Amino acid sequence: MEPGVLQAGWRTVNGSGYLITSGGYTARIVPRGAALCELRHRGRDLVVPFAPGAPVPDFRGIIAAPWPNRVADGTYRWDGAGYRLPLNEPGRGTALHGLVHDVEWALETHDDDRLALRCSVAPSEGYPSALEVRAGYVLDADGLHCTVTAINVGAAAAPYGVCPHPYLVAGDAPLDEWTLSLPASSFLAVTADRLLPLGLESVAGHEFDFREPRAIGATQIDHAFTNMAADVSGASRLLLSDPSGTYVGVQWDGACPWLQIHTADKPAGQPGRRGLAVEPMTCPPDAFNSGTDLIRLEPGGMHTAGWSIFGG
């Protein structure tokens, strides 16, 4: 069956994405980029939505693989060979958010409360091997749970990383008034012009220290954080609260030691700060060049990462 085409008994129609419901939550995922275009709890938006039949704006809700964030100049070396990726962020001269955010993922399974989509990555001048990537979404009373699994089905080892790209909404107040709780003790300083890594810095005494919950205020963030506090299972959690008492949060497993935060600032004259991008990442920006926490997928190798979004 083609992605997005109506099949009897399934909650999907061409162009409207796939709807799942459970426990007071509803979620809609579109085939392009396996993107989460809508997530609601008892009728309230938990992410900045977009029309399912329209182009995905600002990479909203997509799955970024086989790398999250940026690759500087779109070039890197792997196992002695050089690779060149398409530059889809020309203003900064980078390759952004992987190879599967702008492709139609195929439907694997769809039930009332769950959905699985899959796509393939082929070897190219920009990537050394073939991957099969599967994104599974499940809704229950605890929220939306997503698991992404990649398998190297090619003949060569491959570099790999992954993250989601939702923009969270805490409530009706402006983003500046939302209270952020972020259990990270370090952040990655970046260049002002290209947002490329410079080095790790402590959040202590810095405006990026949200280990104790406080309002975001006018702080502008587009940085990766790490060295997270975690529970006994290895999971970490971010919480974003509105002055009215509503909230939204993300929890992610130990496969994601990094978290990109972006306050969605736009150039003057454009509407910005509509939501807070929260992206659990398996590796930091430009990991294809630095090698930091980069996953090496051998032929036949598999990697899985998971995260959840919840609200009230």
N, C-alpha and C positions, 0 to 999 in steps of 0.2 A: 504493500500500500504506500502511496506517495505521502510524504509528510504534509500534515495539515488538511487532508482530504477526509470528508465525512465517511464514517463507517457506522452501520446501525448499532445502537446501544452504547456508543462511545461519545464522550462529551467533547467533541471537537468539530469544527467546521472549517472549511478552507479560509485561511486568513485570520482566524480568531484565536488560534493557538489551542492548547490543551488545558482544560480546567480540571483541577482536583480539589476535593473538599474533605474536611474532617475536623472535629473538635472545636468548632467555631471559627476555623480558618478556611480561607479559599485562596488558591494560587492558580495563576495562569502562566504557562510556559510556551514560548513560541519556538518553532523549529530553527529559526536563524540564530545561530550561536548558542542554542539551548538556553535562551535568555529568559530569565524570570521577569515578566513584564507587569505582573501584578501579584501582590500578596496582601491579604486583608485579614484582620482579626475582628470578628463581630462587626464587620462593615467598615472598620477604620483601616486606612492605608498604613502599612508598615514599611513600604518602599515607595520611592517615587515611581509612579506607573508610566507606561506609554501605550499608545494604541497598538494592538497586536498586528494590525495589517500594515503598519507604517515601518519605515526604516528604524533600526534601533539607535536611539540618540545617545551620544556620549558613552558608548559601550555599556549602557545601562543593563545590568542583570546578566551579562554574558558570562560564559565560561572561557577563561583565558588559558590556552594550552597550545603548544607545549612549552610556553614560557609565560610568566606573568610580567606585567610592567614593560620595561624598555630594554632593547638591545642597542647599544651605542653604534651609530653609523650602519646598523643592520649587518655588521660583519663580526665574525668570530672564527676561531680555530678549534677544531675538534679532532683528536686522534691524528694530528699531523697535517690535516687538510683544512683549507680555508673555505668558508661558506658566506654567501651574501643573500640577505633577506630583503624583501621589498620594504621600502620606507613608507609607512602609512602615517607617520607624524613628521611631515617634511619640515615644518617650522623648527623642529628640534633635531632633525636628522636622525630619527630613530625608527626601529621596528617595534610596534606597540601591540601588546596583548595577544601574541601568538598567531596561529594559523587557522583557527576554527571558529572565531567569533563572527565571521561574515559568510559562513557556509550554512546550508540547510542540513540539519541533523535528521537522520531517519528515525522513524518511530519503531521502538522495540516492543514495549508493552504499555498499556494504559488501562488503569482501573479507577474506581471512584476516588481513591485516596493516594494513588501512586502513579508514577510515570517514569519510563526509561527511554532515553534517546541515545543514538550512537552516531559516530562519524569516523572518517578515516583521514589520516595524514599520509601523503605519498612522499617518497624520496624526491629531492629536488636540488637545485643549486644552493638552496638555502637550508636544507635539512637532510641529514645523512641516512635516515631509515624510514620505515613505514610503521605507523601506529594505528591501533584501533582504540578509540576513546568512547567511554560510556558514561553518561550522566544519569544518575537515578535520583528522583525526587519522591519523598514520602511525607505526607501530612498526618499528624495525629494531635492529640490534645496538648502536646508540648511544643508544637510549632512545625516548621518546615525543615526537613532534614535532607541534605544533598550529599551524595557520594559520587566522586569522579574516579574512574579506574581507567588506566592506560596500559595497554599491552603492546610491546614491541613485536610486531609480526614480520619485521624485515630481517635482513641478513647482517646488518651492522649495528653496533652499539649506538645509542642516541642520547643527547642531553635532554632533560625533561624538567618541567616545573608547571604548576597549575595554580589558579585562584579563581574565585567568583568575583563579580563586580556589581553588587547591589548598592543602591543609594538609600540609606535608612531614613525613616521619618518617625520622630518621637511623638509628634503631636501637632497642634495647630499653631503654636507660637513660632516665631522666627528661629532659625538655627542658632543664632547668637545666644538665645535664652535657654537652649537645651543644656542639660547637665550631662557631662561625659565621664564615665568611669572606665579607665583603660589601664590594665595591670602590666604596663611595659616600663622597664627601667632604662632602656636605651633606644635611640633613634638613629637613623642613617642620614647624616648631613648630605645635601646634594648641591650641585651647581645651580645658581639662580636662573641661568638661561636655558639649560637643557634638562635639568632635574636628574643629572647623572651622579652616581655615588662619589662622595669624598671620603667618608669614614664614619665610624660609630662614635656617638657622643652620649653622655649620660643625660637623662631628663632632669636630674636633680638641679633645682634652681632655674630651670628653663621653662618657658611658656608652654612647652609640650608635656609637662608633668601633670598627668591626670590620674595618678595612682590613688589620690584622694579625690572623690567626685567633686567636680566644680563646673560652672558654666563655661561654655566654649568662648563666649564673648566675641571679640573681633579677631581672634587668633586665626590666621590662615595656615592651613596644613595641607601639604601634598608630599608626605614622607612615609617611609617604612619604619616600623617599630619592631623591636625584638627584646629578648630576655624577659619573657612573660612569666608572671606568676601563674601557676597551674594547680589543679586539684590532683588528688591521688591517681586519677586515671590519665593524667597528662593533658587534660582539656583546659583551655583558657576561655575567658568570657569578657565581652565588652557590653556595657549597658549605657543606653542613651535615654534620658528622661525629659519629659516636657513639664513646665511649671504646673500644668493642670493635673498631673499625676499619671498620665499615660506614658508608656515606655515601649522601647524596642531594644532587642539585644541580639548578639551573635555569639555563638559558642563554637569552637573549632578544636580539632584533635591535635595530637602531638606531631602529625605529619606536616603541620604548618607552623614553623617557628617564627614566621614573619607576619606582619599585618600592615598593609598600606591603608592610610587614612587620608581622605581628601575632603576638604570643606566645600568643594564644588564652586570655587570662586571663578568668575567669568570676567572678561574685559569690560571696561566701563561701558555702560549703555546696554549690556546684555543681562537678562535675569540670571542671578546666580544664587548659591547657597540655599538651594531648594531641598537638599538632602545631604547626608553625610555618607560618602563612599567608604565602605568598610570591607577590606579585601584580605582574608586569610591566605597567605602565600607560602608555598613550600620553599621558596628561595627569594632573595632580594632582587631589586632592579639590577639589570646588566649582569646577571649571574652567568650567562653564556660566555662572558669574558673574564669575570673574576673567579668563577668556579665556586663561589661561596654557597654552600648547601645545595649545589646543583645535583640533581639525581642522574645517575648513569643507568640507563635502561639497556641491559644486554639483550640480544635476540632471545625472544621468549619470556623476557622479564616483565613483571607487572608492578604497578604502583597504584595505591589507593589513598585518597585524602577525603576528609569529610568535615562538614560544618552544618550548623543549624541557625535558623532565624526564628525568634519568638517575640511575643509582644503582649501588652495588656493595657 
